[in-house]
């Protein structure tokens, strides 16, 4: 049963990882107190959730392999791992975007 819970945990963490940054950016559109740059505070959360999804997916796959196919299929765990990898990539893209923004702000302030 634990392999199943790890697989579903991986899937849920992967979905949360992929959705965290777009939702944070979307919510800044409806707030007058927060700008788009404030959505960048969700980058570490998206990355951490992605890493958790990858780790839980790996754990579920290992446990399924030990059972010699008698447990649940690894499709849910694989989906969670893939979503975790995508979530980490989204977080890395957010870091690159934030770095480019900082560089452009710095270059613009020197003129």
Residue pairs with C-beta under 8 A, 6 or more apart in sequence:
2 63
3 59
3 60
3 63
3 64
3 67
3 71
3 72
4 60
4 71
4 72
4 76
6 56
6 57
6 59
6 60
6 63
6 77
7 56
7 57
7 60
7 64
7 72
7 74
7 76
7 77
7 80
8 76
8 80
9 56
9 80
10 52
10 53
10 54
10 55
10 56
10 57
10 59
10 60
10 76
10 77
10 79
10 80
10 81
10 84
11 53
11 76
11 77
11 79
11 80
11 83
12 80
13 49
13 50
13 52
13 53
13 56
13 80
13 84
14 49
14 50
14 53
14 57
14 79
14 80
14 81
14 82
14 83
14 84
14 86
14 87
15 83
16 49
16 87
17 46
17 47
17 49
17 50
17 52
17 53
17 83
17 84
17 86
17 87
17 88
17 90
17 91
18 46
18 50
18 83
18 86
18 87
18 90
20 42
20 45
20 46
20 49
20 87
21 39
21 42
21 43
21 46
21 90
21 91
21 94
22 90
23 42
24 39
24 41
24 42
25 36
25 39
25 42
27 34
27 39
28 34
28 35
28 36
28 38
28 39
37 98
37 101
40 94
40 98
42 94
43 91
43 94
43 95
43 98
44 91
46 87
46 88
46 90
46 91
46 94
47 87
47 88
47 91
47 92
49 84
49 87
50 83
50 84
50 85
50 86
50 87
50 88
50 90
50 91
51 84
51 88
52 84
53 80
53 81
53 83
53 84
53 87
54 81
54 84
54 85
54 88
56 77
56 80
57 77
57 78
57 80
57 81
57 84
58 77
58 81
60 74
60 76
60 77
60 80
61 74
61 77
61 78
61 81
63 71
64 71
64 72
64 73
64 74
64 77
